[in-house]
Amino acid sequence: MASDEPPVIVIGAGIAGACCAHALAADGRAVVVIDENEPGSGCSYGNAGQFNLGTTLPIALPGMWRQVPKWLADPLGPLAVRWPYLPRAAPWLLRWLWESRRARASRHSLALQALMAPCHDAYRAMLGPEAAGLLVQSGHLHVWERAHQTDGDRLSLAMLADKGVHPQPLDAGAIREIEPALAPIYQRGLFFPGNGFTTNPARLVQTILRRSGATLRAERALGFERQNNEIKAVRTNAGTIPCAGVVIAAGHASRELAAGLGLRVPLEVERGYHAMLPTPGVSLRVPVSNNEHTFVATPMEHGLRFAGTVEIAGTAPPPDWRRSDILLTHATRMLPGLNTATPSRWMGFRPSFPDSLPAIGRVPGLSNAIAAFGHGHYGISLSPMTARIVADLVAGRPPAIDPLPYRPTRF
């Protein structure tokens, strides 16, 4: 590469942007990452840290809509809607219902698996010797208080079987053997031995970016300078940066940036919450998903994290910290002796499409602008392969997997 060739600019310093920067730099490209916030401080900071190799299903599943009224009526439920925002969210929610049909949900599930399959190996390659302190492949435990399976449970297992995933079924005694810290209230469980987690999602992002060698610029991307079918520069609050190409990986802010290039997508914000206990008083051997209350408990470097819930409210309203407190209410039932003193609380914006798949591919009409955003609940699991596809597109190589299911124009 000529030393005076402008860089590829990656907009966004979350996990998707970090992985894209690493993959592009590994191809020998000069890379500049633009984000006005500290790397890894957005949605990538507060997630559950899970590598869901065996368990990722689309959020929109057949029959799930029947649960929505019950969730909304339950003050401790996993879903909340701020009603003034509902008219704006309605088109996204209707499309979510459309995508929940069995045939479509099955296709989305297979597309998710293709994206996440190389997750562990890809992170180990990116992190090198630093992987040992950041990655744990311990397996993942899912638990239910009820012993019987619902129709939704059976459907989820069938969709996993279609992908060749067969988790280990557990009774109450086997659950306690795997995770003795749990209260003896769980009658049924599933164990996914191939799953894992990161001990610190923010440090994961920061380590990948540091190892990539990319240049970081604490600026806010405002728009683009175009010539014919190419992006020539990115305009920021600090000036203009010439570029050889651009990758939009800016989370929920990607919608506005993409619209500036003529690409309009149904990207919505799902507000997620966590509660972190620095001195929980109990320890977990493995991450545990409470599938009746839809939250995850993950042991991390700085304590025990409880993450989950969905709030539909857009980005403007302040956080409703009752959503974090709900997680702690469920956690105290799950883990006897849990010390809930001095929790830290967090809220972030999951950038989500109705079909749970990200947008990956060229922006129509532009030869050097690529979308890589909208990873929703599964950013950590999906970002390494996203980055590989992006690097292949920039290099003009055939993509590692078929990118058709993730095309930005699919809606």
C-alpha positions in Angstrom: 0.0 0.0 0.0 1.3 3.4 -0.8 2.1 5.4 2.3 0.1 8.4 1.1 -3.1 6.4 0.4 -5.9 7.6 2.7 -7.2 5.3 5.4 -10.4 3.3 5.6 -12.5 5.0 8.2 -14.5 2.9 10.7 -17.2 4.9 12.4 -17.9 3.4 15.8 -15.6 2.1 18.5 -17.9 -0.7 19.9 -17.3 -4.4 19.4 -18.3 -4.4 15.8 -16.1 -1.4 14.9 -13.2 -2.8 16.9 -13.4 -6.2 15.1 -13.7 -4.4 11.7 -10.7 -2.3 12.4 -8.6 -5.3 13.4 -9.6 -7.3 10.2 -8.9 -4.3 7.9 -5.6 -3.6 9.6 -4.6 -7.3 9.3 -5.2 -6.9 5.5 -2.5 -4.2 5.6 -4.8 -1.2 5.4 -4.4 2.0 7.2 -7.4 2.4 9.5 -8.9 5.3 11.4 -11.6 4.7 14.0 -13.9 7.6 14.8 -16.0 7.7 17.9 -16.7 10.7 20.1 -16.9 8.4 23.2 -14.3 6.2 24.8 -13.9 2.8 23.0 -16.2 0.1 24.4 -18.2 2.6 26.4 -21.5 2.3 24.6 -23.7 -0.8 24.3 -20.6 -3.0 24.2 -19.8 -1.9 27.8 -22.9 -3.1 29.5 -24.0 -6.3 27.9 -24.0 -9.8 29.4 -20.7 -10.7 27.8 -22.0 -13.9 26.3 -20.6 -15.9 23.4 -23.9 -17.7 22.5 -22.5 -20.2 20.0 -25.2 -22.8 20.8 -28.1 -20.8 21.9 -28.6 -17.8 19.6 -32.1 -17.7 18.2 -33.9 -14.7 16.7 -35.7 -12.6 19.2 -38.8 -12.7 17.1 -40.1 -16.3 17.5 -43.4 -17.8 16.5 -46.0 -17.3 19.2 -43.9 -14.9 21.3 -46.4 -12.1 20.6 -48.8 -13.9 22.9 -46.5 -13.3 25.8 -46.4 -9.5 25.2 -49.6 -8.5 27.0 -48.5 -10.6 30.1 -45.1 -9.0 30.1 -46.4 -5.5 29.8 -48.9 -6.1 32.6 -46.2 -7.5 35.0 -44.3 -4.7 36.8 -41.4 -7.2 37.2 -41.7 -8.3 33.5 -38.9 -8.3 31.0 -40.6 -5.8 28.6 -41.6 -2.2 29.1 -43.0 0.4 26.6 -43.1 4.1 27.2 -46.4 4.7 25.5 -45.7 8.2 24.0 -43.0 6.5 21.9 -45.3 3.7 20.7 -46.5 5.4 17.4 -42.9 5.8 16.3 -42.0 2.2 17.2 -45.2 0.7 15.7 -43.8 0.0 12.2 -40.8 -1.7 13.7 -43.0 -3.8 16.0 -45.3 -4.8 13.1 -42.3 -5.9 11.1 -41.1 -7.8 14.2 -44.3 -9.8 14.1 -43.9 -10.5 10.4 -40.4 -11.8 11.0 -41.6 -14.1 13.8 -43.3 -16.5 11.4 -41.8 -20.0 11.6 -40.3 -20.2 8.1 -38.7 -16.8 8.4 -37.5 -17.3 12.0 -35.9 -20.6 11.0 -34.0 -18.9 8.2 -32.9 -16.1 10.5 -31.7 -18.7 13.1 -29.5 -20.4 10.5 -28.1 -17.0 9.3 -27.2 -16.1 12.9 -25.4 -19.4 13.3 -23.3 -18.8 10.2 -22.2 -15.5 11.6 -21.3 -16.7 15.0 -19.7 -20.1 14.2 -16.0 -18.9 14.3 -16.5 -16.6 17.3 -14.1 -18.2 19.9 -11.3 -19.0 17.5 -11.5 -15.5 15.9 -11.3 -13.8 19.3 -8.3 -15.9 20.3 -6.5 -14.9 17.1 -7.3 -11.2 17.6 -6.3 -11.2 21.3 -3.3 -13.4 21.1 -1.8 -14.1 24.6 -4.2 -11.6 26.2 -7.1 -14.0 25.4 -6.4 -15.9 28.6 -7.6 -13.1 30.8 -10.6 -12.1 28.8 -12.2 -15.3 27.4 -13.8 -18.2 29.3 -15.3 -21.2 27.6 -17.2 -22.6 30.5 -20.5 -23.5 29.0 -23.8 -21.7 29.8 -26.7 -22.9 32.0 -30.3 -22.2 31.3 -32.8 -22.8 34.1 -36.6 -22.9 34.6 -38.6 -23.1 37.8 -41.4 -25.0 35.9 -40.7 -28.6 35.1 -42.9 -28.8 32.0 -42.0 -27.5 28.5 -44.2 -24.9 26.8 -44.9 -24.9 23.0 -42.3 -22.1 22.8 -39.7 -24.2 24.5 -40.3 -27.1 22.2 -40.1 -24.9 19.2 -36.8 -23.4 20.4 -35.3 -26.9 20.9 -36.5 -27.9 17.4 -34.9 -24.8 15.8 -31.7 -25.6 17.7 -31.8 -29.2 16.5 -32.2 -27.9 12.9 -28.7 -26.2 13.4 -27.2 -29.4 14.9 -27.3 -28.0 18.5 -28.4 -30.5 21.1 -28.0 -29.1 24.6 -27.7 -31.4 27.6 -31.1 -31.6 29.5 -30.9 -31.3 33.3 -33.2 -32.1 36.2 -33.1 -30.3 39.5 -30.2 -32.4 40.9 -28.1 -32.0 37.8 -28.6 -28.2 37.8 -27.3 -28.1 41.4 -24.3 -30.2 40.5 -23.3 -27.7 37.8 -24.2 -24.6 39.7 -24.6 -25.2 43.5 -25.0 -21.5 44.2 -28.5 -21.5 42.7 -31.6 -21.7 44.9 -33.2 -25.2 44.9 -36.2 -23.9 43.0 -35.2 -24.8 39.5 -36.7 -28.0 38.1 -35.5 -28.0 34.5 -32.4 -26.9 32.8 -30.3 -27.0 29.6 -26.5 -26.9 29.5 -24.6 -25.6 26.4 -21.0 -26.7 26.8 -19.7 -24.8 23.8 -20.8 -21.4 25.0 -18.5 -18.9 26.9 -18.2 -15.3 28.0 -15.8 -12.5 28.4 -14.8 -11.3 31.9 -14.9 -7.6 30.8 -16.7 -6.6 27.6 -15.3 -3.1 27.6 -11.7 -4.3 28.0 -12.3 -6.8 25.2 -13.1 -4.0 22.8 -10.2 -1.8 24.0 -7.7 -4.7 23.7 -8.8 -5.6 20.2 -8.5 -1.9 19.1 -5.1 -1.5 20.7 -3.8 -4.7 19.1 -5.2 -3.6 15.7 -2.9 -0.6 15.5 -5.7 1.6 14.2 -5.7 5.3 14.8 -8.4 6.4 17.2 -10.0 9.9 16.9 -12.4 11.1 19.5 -14.7 12.9 17.1 -18.4 12.6 16.0 -19.1 11.7 12.4 -21.5 14.2 10.9 -21.7 13.2 7.2 -19.8 12.5 4.1 -18.2 14.1 1.1 -19.1 12.2 -2.1 -17.8 12.2 -5.7 -19.7 10.2 -8.2 -20.1 6.7 -6.6 -17.4 7.1 -3.9 -17.0 8.5 -0.5 -14.0 10.8 -0.5 -14.1 12.0 3.1 -15.9 11.9 6.4 -17.0 15.2 8.0 -16.7 15.3 11.8 -17.2 18.0 14.5 -13.4 18.6 14.2 -13.0 18.8 10.5 -12.8 16.6 7.4 -10.9 13.3 7.1 -10.1 12.0 3.6 -10.7 8.3 3.2 -10.3 5.3 0.8 -13.6 3.9 2.2 -15.9 3.9 5.1 -17.4 1.3 7.4 -20.5 2.4 9.3 -20.5 0.5 12.6 -21.9 3.1 14.9 -24.6 1.2 16.7 -27.9 3.1 16.9 -26.4 6.2 15.4 -25.8 4.2 12.2 -29.4 4.8 11.2 -29.0 8.5 10.7 -25.5 8.1 9.1 -26.9 5.6 6.6 -29.9 7.8 5.8 -27.4 10.5 4.8 -26.2 8.1 2.1 -29.7 7.3 1.0 -30.0 4.0 2.9 -33.1 3.9 5.1 -33.4 1.0 7.4 -35.8 -0.1 10.2 -33.2 0.1 13.0 -34.8 0.6 16.4 -33.3 1.1 19.9 -34.0 -1.6 22.5 -33.0 -0.1 25.8 -31.2 -2.7 27.9 -30.2 -2.5 31.5 -27.8 -4.2 33.9 -27.0 -4.2 37.6 -23.5 -5.0 38.7 -22.6 -6.2 42.2 -19.0 -5.6 43.1 -19.1 -7.8 46.3 -22.0 -10.3 45.6 -21.1 -12.7 48.4 -21.8 -15.6 46.2 -20.0 -16.9 43.1 -21.1 -18.6 39.9 -19.1 -21.2 38.1 -20.8 -20.6 34.8 -23.1 -17.9 33.4 -26.8 -18.6 34.1 -29.8 -17.6 32.1 -33.1 -17.4 33.9 -35.4 -18.2 31.0 -38.7 -17.4 32.8 -37.6 -13.8 33.6 -35.3 -13.5 30.6 -32.1 -12.2 32.2 -28.5 -13.5 32.5 -26.1 -13.6 35.4 -22.5 -13.5 34.4 -19.4 -13.6 36.7 -17.0 -10.8 35.6 -13.8 -9.2 36.7 -15.4 -6.5 38.7 -18.3 -8.5 40.2 -21.5 -10.3 39.2 -23.5 -8.8 36.4 -27.2 -9.2 35.9 -28.3 -8.1 32.4 -31.5 -8.2 30.4 -34.9 -6.6 29.9 -36.1 -4.6 26.9 -37.5 -1.1 27.1 -39.0 0.5 24.0 -38.6 4.2 24.5 -36.1 5.6 22.0 -33.0 7.5 23.0 -34.3 10.7 24.5 -35.9 9.8 27.9 -33.7 9.4 30.9 -33.1 5.8 32.2 -35.7 4.2 34.3 -33.5 2.6 37.0 -36.4 0.5 38.2 -35.5 -1.7 35.3 -32.1 -2.5 36.9 -33.8 -2.9 40.3 -36.1 -5.5 38.8 -33.1 -7.5 37.8 -31.9 -7.5 41.4 -35.3 -8.5 42.7 -35.2 -11.6 40.5 -31.5 -12.2 41.3 -32.1 -12.4 45.1 -34.6 -15.2 44.5 -32.2 -17.0 42.2 -29.1 -16.7 44.5 -29.6 -17.1 48.3 -27.3 -14.9 50.3 -26.7 -12.5 47.4 -25.3 -9.2 48.7 -27.1 -6.5 46.7 -25.4 -3.6 48.5 -23.7 -0.8 46.4 -24.8 -2.0 43.0 -23.8 0.0 39.9 -26.6 0.4 37.2 -26.3 0.9 33.5 -28.6 1.5 30.5 -27.6 1.2 26.9 -29.1 1.3 23.4 -29.2 -2.0 21.5 -29.3 -1.3 17.8 -31.8 -3.9 16.6 -33.5 -5.0 13.4 -36.9 -6.8 13.5 -35.3 -10.1 12.2 -32.4 -10.0 14.7 -29.8 -10.0 11.9 -27.3 -7.1 11.4 -26.9 -5.1 8.2 -23.7 -6.1 6.5 -22.9 -5.1 2.9 -22.3 -2.3 0.5 -24.4 0.8 0.7 -26.3 0.9 -2.6 -24.9 3.3 -5.2 -21.5 3.6 -3.4 -18.5 1.5 -4.2 -16.6 2.1 -0.9 -19.2 2.5 1.8 -20.1 -0.6 3.9 -22.7 -1.2 6.5 -21.8 -3.2 9.6 -24.4 -2.4 12.2 -27.5 -3.5 14.0 -26.2 -6.5 15.9 -28.9 -6.2 18.6 -28.6 -8.6 21.5 -25.7 -10.6 19.9 -23.0 -8.1 19.1 -20.1 -10.0 20.8 -21.1 -13.3 19.1 -21.6 -11.8 15.6 -18.9 -9.2 15.3 -15.8 -11.3 14.3 -17.5 -12.8 11.2 -19.0 -9.4 10.4 -15.5 -8.0 10.4 -14.3 -10.8 8.1 -17.1 -10.1 5.6 -16.3 -6.4 5.7 -12.6 -7.0 5.1 -13.4 -9.3 2.2 -15.7 -6.7 0.6 -13.1 -4.0 0.9 -10.4 -6.3 -0.6 -12.7 -7.4 -3.4 -12.5 -11.0 -2.3 -15.5 -13.4 -2.2 -16.9 -13.1 1.3 -16.2 -15.9 3.8 -19.9 -16.7 4.0 -22.9 -15.8 1.9 -23.7 -12.2 2.9 -27.2 -12.2 1.2 -29.2 -12.7 4.5 -27.6 -9.6 6.0 -27.8 -7.2 3.0 -28.8 -3.7 4.1 -31.5 -3.5 1.5 -33.4 -6.6 2.6 -36.3 -4.7 4.1 
